[in-house]
């Protein structure tokens, strides 16, 4: 029988698909809508998003947003 480890001792990462499944939201092809934010693009590649008073985009793992106000 294996010994159970407390959560803080478990190492690992979620893939983007696993994170999306856990977070919920609606995804149709390259379009995702969640918590008032609309994103259009390919995860981890390139895309744009608008919502929550911001507009921005991402290329690879780097994102930038402009939130006036």
Backbone bond lengths (Angstrom), bond angles and torsions (degrees), N, CA, C in turn:
res aa  C-N    CA-C-N  psi(-1)  N-CA   C-N-CA  omega(-1)  CA-C   N-CA-C  phi
1 X - - - 1.436 - - 1.526 108.70 -
2 X 1.332 116.91 135.71 1.459 119.82 -178.35 1.529 110.61 -84.62
3 X 1.315 114.45 151.85 1.458 120.72 179.39 1.519 108.41 -85.57
4 X 1.329 117.25 134.63 1.469 121.34 178.69 1.513 109.32 -81.77
5 X 1.322 116.17 137.72 1.459 121.98 179.74 1.524 109.13 -102.98
6 X 1.328 117.40 143.90 1.470 119.24 172.36 1.520 109.79 -61.51
7 X 1.323 116.97 153.03 1.465 121.70 -175.56 1.518 112.77 -55.55
8 X 1.331 118.62 -36.62 1.456 119.72 -177.72 1.524 113.03 -67.96
9 X 1.327 118.44 -12.34 1.458 120.76 179.44 1.521 112.73 -99.00
10 X 1.312 117.03 -5.71 1.455 120.24 -179.32 1.522 108.59 -86.99
11 X 1.319 116.93 124.80 1.457 122.15 179.45 1.515 109.33 -102.65
12 X 1.287 116.83 142.36 1.450 121.23 177.60 1.505 110.70 160.51
13 X 1.305 116.53 170.49 1.444 122.78 -179.36 1.516 108.96 -134.11
14 X 1.320 116.06 154.30 1.457 121.24 173.83 1.517 108.92 -92.97
15 X 1.317 116.07 142.64 1.464 119.02 172.64 1.527 107.38 -74.22
16 X 1.337 117.77 165.99 1.456 120.67 178.62 1.517 111.17 -59.81
17 X 1.334 118.43 -38.78 1.461 121.32 179.01 1.521 111.33 -65.71
18 X 1.332 117.94 -39.97 1.455 121.24 178.30 1.527 110.48 -66.46
19 X 1.318 117.00 -39.39 1.454 121.09 178.36 1.526 110.66 -64.74
20 X 1.325 117.65 -43.26 1.460 121.16 176.89 1.522 111.48 -61.33
21 X 1.326 117.04 -42.24 1.463 120.72 179.81 1.521 110.73 -63.03
22 X 1.310 117.06 -38.13 1.466 120.77 -179.79 1.525 111.20 -73.99
23 X 1.333 117.55 -33.50 1.454 121.57 -175.94 1.519 113.24 -82.66
24 X 1.324 118.04 -21.70 1.454 120.85 -177.56 1.509 110.67 86.06
25 X 1.343 117.01 -149.42 1.455 120.57 -178.94 1.519 110.24 92.45
26 X 1.320 115.62 178.36 1.454 122.58 -178.96 1.519 108.91 -121.55
27 X 1.324 117.15 125.79 1.459 121.81 178.77 1.520 109.13 -125.06
28 X 1.339 115.52 126.20 1.458 122.10 175.92 1.515 106.85 -129.88
29 X 1.331 116.51 105.03 1.460 120.56 -177.03 1.523 109.98 59.07
30 X 1.335 116.85 -127.42 1.464 119.94 -178.87 1.536 113.05 -85.73
31 X 1.351 118.20 5.09 1.461 122.26 -176.81 1.525 109.88 -105.78
32 X 1.341 116.72 128.14 1.461 122.03 178.18 1.522 108.59 -127.66
33 X 1.348 116.54 134.56 1.453 121.79 175.28 1.516 108.17 -126.11
34 X 1.339 116.47 124.08 1.458 120.53 -179.86 1.517 109.44 -155.85
35 X 1.317 116.43 133.55 1.468 123.28 176.70 1.523 112.72 49.43
36 X 1.345 117.04 42.03 1.453 121.14 176.91 1.513 115.37 78.29
37 X 1.318 117.35 9.19 1.466 121.53 179.67 1.529 109.17 -115.94
38 X 1.323 115.96 127.48 1.457 122.74 177.98 1.518 108.57 -105.41
39 X 1.321 116.86 123.61 1.469 122.04 178.82 1.517 109.11 -121.11
40 X 1.318 115.78 137.59 1.462 121.74 177.53 1.522 107.23 -128.87
41 X 1.318 116.79 118.82 1.453 120.36 179.11 1.511 112.04 159.15
42 X 1.293 114.90 -170.83 1.465 122.65 -179.73 1.523 107.57 -110.29
43 X 1.332 115.82 121.51 1.459 121.07 -177.85 1.521 111.32 -54.26
44 X 1.319 115.54 132.00 1.454 120.68 177.29 1.517 114.68 74.32
45 X 1.358 117.32 3.27 1.464 120.13 -179.54 1.524 110.06 -119.58
46 X 1.348 116.87 -73.40 1.468 121.38 -179.16 1.511 109.28 -160.56
47 X 1.334 116.78 149.17 1.449 120.20 177.20 1.516 112.44 175.28
48 X 1.347 115.08 176.89 1.450 122.18 177.29 1.522 108.79 -130.46
49 X 1.341 116.24 159.69 1.449 120.13 174.25 1.523 109.71 -144.92
50 X 1.346 115.81 152.33 1.458 122.92 176.06 1.524 107.76 -139.88
51 X 1.310 115.59 149.11 1.451 120.66 176.66 1.504 111.93 136.77
52 X 1.340 115.37 164.67 1.462 122.44 -179.56 1.529 111.13 55.23
53 X 1.345 116.33 33.05 1.455 120.63 179.08 1.508 114.92 76.73
54 X 1.325 117.82 12.29 1.469 121.68 -176.99 1.523 110.98 -128.25
55 X 1.318 114.92 159.00 1.458 122.57 169.97 1.524 106.04 -137.44
56 X 1.301 116.69 141.67 1.462 118.59 -178.42 1.510 111.64 -168.50
57 X 1.306 114.56 -167.92 1.451 120.23 -179.49 1.511 110.73 -163.43
58 X 1.313 115.08 177.01 1.456 121.21 178.57 1.518 110.66 -145.42
59 X 1.301 114.38 150.02 1.463 123.23 172.53 1.515 105.26 -134.70
60 X 1.324 115.76 119.08 1.468 119.33 -175.54 1.518 110.05 61.62
61 X 1.300 117.36 -128.23 1.455 121.80 179.94 1.514 113.35 -97.84
62 X 1.356 118.22 11.72 1.451 121.73 -177.78 1.522 109.44 -112.01
63 X 1.331 116.00 127.68 1.453 120.71 178.61 1.509 110.98 -123.95
64 X 1.334 116.01 156.63 1.460 121.47 177.82 1.525 106.76 -143.32
65 X 1.320 116.24 144.61 1.463 121.27 -179.89 1.515 110.49 -138.34
66 X 1.324 115.60 149.98 1.455 122.58 173.92 1.522 107.05 -118.61
67 X 1.328 116.60 120.65 1.451 122.28 -177.28 1.525 109.04 -125.37
68 X 1.352 118.28 86.34 1.467 119.36 -179.42 1.529 110.65 -66.93
69 X 1.294 114.08 151.91 1.462 116.45 175.73 1.409 113.43 121.08
